[in-house]
């Protein structure tokens, strides 16, 4: 089978996998939402491309877009977490087939380069080039800008794959994108008046139209392609084959968490939650990522003036309390899908499990409360504000996210971070995440318009207390709805293991 035939076959298999997935209905919703989002995204790109083109044309600087591209690449890098998977996630089903693993990885890497998402950025580049051409730009310079721009987007896709794969193994690799994207802004740190940064912008603008830039970007892209190819090949084989060096294998004592014995059956499920975090890679990675983000945001708020606006402070205060819940509860019942049959043995086992999950996540809210105390000392947050958002998270947010227990039916692998399925949220989960993120903030905005700040926080506190106190009622309602569709959910959990 030649490379082109393999490429076509794997593309066909990916489409069939999507249609046969147990979460096809939710994934279909995700496709529709992403289509709507893509249309809005393209519209914004056209607007900004036209605006940047007008600025470049009026100043007779066709290379102006190259000075802005580093900022656009940072935005592009963040968006890729919603639209792009790593080849390691896709190559696992082909490991036992008589096909060279590197050829399969090559196919998925080429697919990532030729994805529709990459070419959406033409919606920004083409309007820009049309306007600068009308303003006197030469055709050779315009072609160079077009090639350099689209190659930089493709290069960004390879940087994303590199970072995403390495971060799954060690979170310290987050330093790589910080250094790569932050290097452009180092002159601002050296010279806070901005003179040095202005000189850098002038050089980038002047040389951005050169064909040598295109050649250089193409050379770096080629090197990153082969680096990704070798890295993906090594890591996916290591994870699937479970290769471990003898020197790295450690036998550790099993903690009994005897403190929870006093809570009876709920205590046993609380032990299960803790053991899932300490022993399983996929769950542990989500916990560590959430904690690090909370610490970073808390430090930025406490010791900088970046987010000193009233709405920004409200947003990040709520975000720090809600982040872990949204990260973990959006996959509620996913880890339990590995052993859901055992949980169905006794009556109301699932209800007890839901209660234990709720109590555990309420207890976790103490962590951001403590982490954000420096922001209180610095006068950015008030105690009333933090308590209102903490109880709003335990009440309104958890009420929204626990509804996903009814519809989630895809098993989350416990010991896989690179090749595991269900690592990315489907459409149903994305909707609940968006509602959980935006609904409380919309409520805050409306209350701040109608009342004074302290009165607003008192109302939020009351809402949180009421919904938190009523958790036995709405958790039982969730449980009753789960039992009505338990066979459908069991089938989904079994087929996605």
N, C-alpha and C positions, 0 to 999 in steps of 0.2 A: 504494500500500500504506500503510495507516494504521499508527500507532505500535504498537498492540496486535498487529496481524498480524505486523509485523516482529519484535516481541519473541518471539512464539511460534515463528516460523521460525528465529530465531537460537538459541533454546533447543534446538529439534529438531536443528539442525545440530551443535551442541556435543555432544549425546548421540551422534550418528552418528560424529562425529570420534573420540570416545573409543572406540567399538566397532571402528572401522576402523584404529586406530593400530597400527603394528608392535609397539609395546610393550603391547598390550592385555592380555596375560596378566599382565605385571608390574603394570600399572595396576589390574587387577582385584584383585590381591593388596593393593595400596595402598588400594583402596576398602574391602575387608574389614577391614584393619587400622585404617583411620580410623573405620569403623563401631564397632569394638570400643573404640577410644580415645574416641569420642564418648559411648558408654554410660558408661564410667568417668568421663569428664569431667562428664556430667550428674549422676551419683551424687554426686560431690564437691561440685558446685554446690548440690545439694539439702541436703547436710549443712551446708555453710557458710551457706546462706541461712537454714536453721533456727537455727543457732547465732547468727548476727548478729541475727535477729529476736528471739530470746530476750533478748539483751543490750539491744536497743532497747526492747523491751516492758517489761522490768524497770526501766529508767531513764526511761521515758515520753518517749523521744526518737525519734520515727518517722523523722526525717531522718538518723539515724546511718549508714545505708547510703551516703549521699552523701559522707560523710567518708572512707569506705573505697574508694569507686569509683575514685579516681585510681590506687591500687595495683592494682586489678583491671584497669584500662585498660592499665596497663603490661604485665601478663601477657597480656592480649588482643592487644596489639600484637605481642608476640613470637610468639604462636601463629599469627597470620595469615600468617607466612612459610611455614607448612606447608599452609595451606588456601586461600589466596586468591592469584589471579593478577591482574596489572594488565590493563586493557582493551587497552593497547598490544600485549600478547602475543597477544590474541585477535582483534584487528581486521584483521590483515594479510591474511587470505584474501579479505576483502571490499573491498579497495582498488580493484580493477578493475571491480567490479560497479556498475551504474547506481543506486546507493543513496548518499544523502548520508552522508559519513563521520561527521559529527557525530551523526546519528541512530543509527548503529551504536554509536558510543561511548556515547551516552545509554543505549542498551539495556543495554550491559554494566555501566555505572555503576549503573543501577537494579537490575540483577541482583545486584550486590555489596551493595546496601542491603537487598535482600529475601532474601539467602541464608539457608539453614537454620542455618548456623553462628551468625549474629547472634541468632537467636531461641532458640538453646540457652541463652542467658543468662537467659531467663525462668525456667529451672530454679532460679536463685538468687533472682530478684526475687519470683516468686509465693509461694514458702514464706515469705519474709520478710514480705510484705504480709499474708498470712493471719494470721501471728502478731501483727503490730503492730495489725491491725484488731481481733483478739480482745482486745488490751491497751488498747483505747480510742481508737485513731487514727481520725480522721474519713475518710469515703469520698472527699471531695474531695482531701485530702492524699495518700491512697493512690493515687488516679488520677494525681495530679501526679507522685508518685515513680515510678510505673510508666512513664509517658510519658517523663519525664526520663531514666530509666535506659536504656530501649531506644533513645532518640534519641542518648544519649551513646555507646552501642555502635556505632550507625550512623555517628556522627561519627568515631569511632575508625577505622572502615573507610576513610573518606575521607582521614584523616591518613596512614594506612598507604599508600594508593595514591599520595598526594603524595610521601611520603618514598621509597617504593620506586622510583618513576620518577626522582626527582632523584638518588638515590644511584647509580643505574645510569650517570649521566653524570659525577658527581663525588662522591667519597667524603666530602668535607667537609660534604655535606648531612646527615651523621649528627649534626651539631650541632643540627639542627632538633628531632628527637625528644628529645635530651638537654635542650634548653632548655624544650620544651613540658611534658614529664613531670617534669622536675626543678624547675620553677618552684614547684610545690606544696610542695616540701621546703626551699625557701630559708630560711624562718623557723628551721629547725633549725640552719642554718649561722650565722645571725645571732645567735641565742640558744641556745647549746648546752644550757642548763638545760631547755629545752622549754616555757617559759612562753608565749612568743610563738606557738609552734606549737599549743599547747593553745587559745589564743584563736582562732586560725584555724579549728581543728576545731569550736569552739563556734559560730562564725558560719556555717560551712558546714552544720552540723547543723540550726541554727535556720532558715536560709533555704532549705534543700534541699527543703522541702515546698511552697514557694511556686510558684504557677503561672507566675510571671514567669521562673523558671529554665527551665521547659519552652519558653517563648516564645524566650528567649535562645539556648538550645541549637539550636532549630529554625532560627533566623536564621543562626547560624554554620554549621550543616549545609548550608543552602541556598547560602551564599556559597562554601563549600568544594566543593560539587557543581559549580558553574559554573566555579570555578577549575580543578578537575580536568578538566572537559570541555575547556576551551580548551587546557590544557597537554598532555593526552594527544593531542589533535588535532594540535597543532603538532609534538610530538616524534615521533609515529609517522610522520607524513608526511616529516619530515626524515630519519629513519633509512631508510625504505623507498625514498625517492627519492634517497638518498645526496647530499643537498644540502650543499655545503660552500662557505663563502665563500673567495674567492681569497686573502684575507689570511691565512687559517688553514691553507692548504695548504702544507706544507713538504716539500721533497725532502731526505731524509736518506741518508747513506751506509749501505750495507749491511755489517754486520759479518760477517767471515768466520769468526770464532772459530777461528783457525788453531791455537790451543793443542791442540784436540781431534784434529788430524790424526794425532797419534802413536798414537791408540787405534784406528785403522783403521775398520772398518764401525761398531763401537759408537760411535766418536767422531762419525761422521756423524749417527747418531740422537740423540746428546747435543746436537749443534748444532740438530737439529730441535726438541727440547724447549725449548731456550732461545729460538729464533726464534718458536716458538708463543706463548711468554709475552710477548715484547717486541712482537709485531706484531698479536696478536689480542685484541680487546676482551673477549670472553667469558672467555677463559682468564686474561687479565691482571687482570680485576676480581676473580676468585677468589683469585689470588695476593696482591694488595694487601690485600683484606679479611682474609685469614688472618694476614698479617704484622702488620696493625694490631691485631687482636684479641690476638695473642701479646704484643705490646708493652704493651697496656693491662692484660692479666692479670698480666704480669710486674711492672709498676709497682705495681699494687694489692697484690700479694703482698709485694713488697719494702718498700714504704713505708707500708702501712696495716696494721691489725690485723683487717681484715674476715674474712680466711680463715686464721686462725691455728690452727684445729682440725687434728688429725693427718690425718683422712680428707679434709678439704677441701684441705690442702696436697698430699696424694698425688693427689687428683683433678685439680687444676689443673696439677701438674707433668706428669702424663701427658697431659692435654688439650693443653698447649702443644706437646708433641712430636708428638702425633697429629693436630692440627687440619689442617695443610696436606695431609697424606696423605689424610685422610678427605674433604677438600674436592675435591682433584684426582683421586685414584684411584677415587672412586666413579663417575666418568665415564670410566674408562679405556677406551681405544679409541674413545670418542666423537669427539674431534677427528680421529683417523685415519680415521674413517668417510667423511670428505670425499674421501680419496684411497686408500681401502683396496685398490682394484683394482691400483694400482701396487705396493703392498707384497706382493701375492700372486704377483708375477712370478717371483721367485727363491725357491728352496727355503730354508726356515728364516729368511727375512727377518723374520717375525713374532717368532720366538724371540729374534733379536738385538735387535729393538725392545723386547721385554719386559725383556731384560737391561739395556739402556740406561736404560729407565724406572726400573728398580729401583735402579741405581747413582745416577741423578740424584736420586731421592727420598731415598736414604740420605745423599747429600751435603748435601741441604737441611736435614737434621736438625742440622747444625752451627749454623744460624742461630738456632733457639730455644735451643741450648746457650749461645751467646754472649749472647743477649738476656737470659737468666735469670741471668747471673752476678751482677747486683746482689742478687738474692734469696739467692744463696750467701754474698755478703759480709755481708748482714744476718742471716745465720744461719737463714733459713727453710728452705733446701734444703741438702743435703749433696752433695758431688761423687759419692759412691757412688749416691745416690738418682737423680741426674740421668743418670748413665751407665746405670743399670739401666733407666730408662724410655726412654732413647734407643734402646738395643739391643732392648728389648721392642717398640718401634714398628717398627724395621727388621726384626725377626723375626716376632713373632706378628701384629701389626697388618697389615703388608704382605702376609703370607701369606694373611690373610683377604680383604683388599681385592683382591688380584690375581686371586682366583677370579672376580671380576666380569668379567674379560676374556673368559671363556667365554660369558657370557649377554648382555652388553651388545651391542645391535645397533641403537641409535638414534644417528644422527649429531648431533654437537653443532656448531651454527653457529659459525664462527670470528670473524665480524665483526659480530655482532648481540647486543645486550644487552637491548633492549626487546621486540623482536618475534620473537626467535629461539625455536625449539622446543627441547625437552629441557633447559630451564634448571632445571626442578624435578625432584628425584629421584623415580623410580617406586618401586613397592612392593618389588621385588626389591632395589634399591639401598638403600632405607631399612632393610630387614632386615639387610643386611650392615653398614651404618653402625652400627645399634644393637648388633649382635654385636661389631663392632670396638671400640665405645666401652665396652660393659659387661663383656664377658668378661675382659679384663685387670684391670679394677677389682674384679670379683668374686674373681678369683684373688688379688689383693693383699689384699683383706679377709680371705680365708680364711688366707692365710699370716701376716698380722699377728696373727690370733687364736691361731695355733699356735706362732709363733716370735717372737724378738726382732726389732726393726726392721732392724738391720744384716743379720741372717741372712735375713730376707725379701728384702731388696734383692739379696743375693748369689744367691739362688735365681732371682729375676727376671732377673738379669744372665746366669746360666747358660742359662736358657731362651732369652733373646734371642740369645746367642752361637751356640747350637746351631742355631736356625732361620735365623739370618742366614748361617751357614756352609753350611747345606744348601740355600741358594737355587737353585743350579744344578739340583738334583733337582726341587724343586717347581715351578720355572718351566717346566721341560721338560714336566712333567705337565700344567700349565695349557695349554701350547702344543699338546700332543697332543689334549687335549679340544677346544680351539678348532678344530683341523683336522677333527675328526669332524663338526662342525656348521658348517663354513665357508660352505656354500651358503645355509643358512638365515640366517646372520648377514649375508652379502652382500646378500641380498634385503631384509633389514631396513634396512641402511645405505643402499641405493639408494632405497627408498621413503620414507625420512625426510629426504632431503636437501632 
